[in-house]
Amino acid sequence: MSDPITPAVSDRICQHMNEDHSNAIILYAQVFGNVPETETATMESIDPEGMNLLVKVKGENKPIRVTFDHILKDSEDAHHTLIDMVKKARNSQS
């Protein structure tokens, strides 16, 4: 059984994404957050409905919200959804 998305699970996911997948977060902001000029981005939090990102555009920080295409059931669903989203984002830019 996978973990529900609690604040602690959100922190764990964000830490992992920020440390290991920073390019994916930039893609989320550019494609799904409609901020194509994103220079850098960090994942601040994730919940069943979406993720909150802090992006840098032209040297200024800006918070954005990216909503998911469905309500996440648990952390495993979050994992698969984030992978699917980065694949879609890469395909949209090619």
Secondary structure in CASP SS format (residue, H / E / C, confidence):
PFRMAT SS
TARGET T0000
AUTHOR 0000-0000-0000
METHOD secondary structure of the structure
MODEL  1
M C 1.00
S C 1.00
D C 1.00
P C 1.00
I C 1.00
T C 1.00
P H 1.00
A H 1.00
V H 1.00
S H 1.00
D H 1.00
R H 1.00
I H 1.00
C H 1.00
Q H 1.00
H H 1.00
M H 1.00
N H 1.00
E H 1.00
D H 1.00
H C 1.00
S H 1.00
N H 1.00
A H 1.00
I H 1.00
I H 1.00
L H 1.00
Y H 1.00
A H 1.00
Q H 1.00
V H 1.00
F H 1.00
G C 1.00
N C 1.00
V C 1.00
P C 1.00
E C 1.00
T C 1.00
E C 1.00
T E 1.00
A E 1.00
T E 1.00
M E 1.00
E E 1.00
S E 1.00
I E 1.00
D E 1.00
P C 1.00
E C 1.00
G E 1.00
M E 1.00
N E 1.00
L E 1.00
L E 1.00
V E 1.00
K E 1.00
V E 1.00
K C 1.00
G C 1.00
E E 1.00
N E 1.00
K E 1.00
P E 1.00
I E 1.00
R E 1.00
V E 1.00
T E 1.00
F C 1.00
D C 1.00
H C 1.00
I C 1.00
L C 1.00
K C 1.00
D C 1.00
S H 1.00
E H 1.00
D H 1.00
A H 1.00
H H 1.00
H H 1.00
T H 1.00
L H 1.00
I H 1.00
D H 1.00
M H 1.00
V H 1.00
K H 1.00
K H 1.00
A H 1.00
R H 1.00
N H 1.00
S H 1.00
Q H 1.00
S C 1.00
END
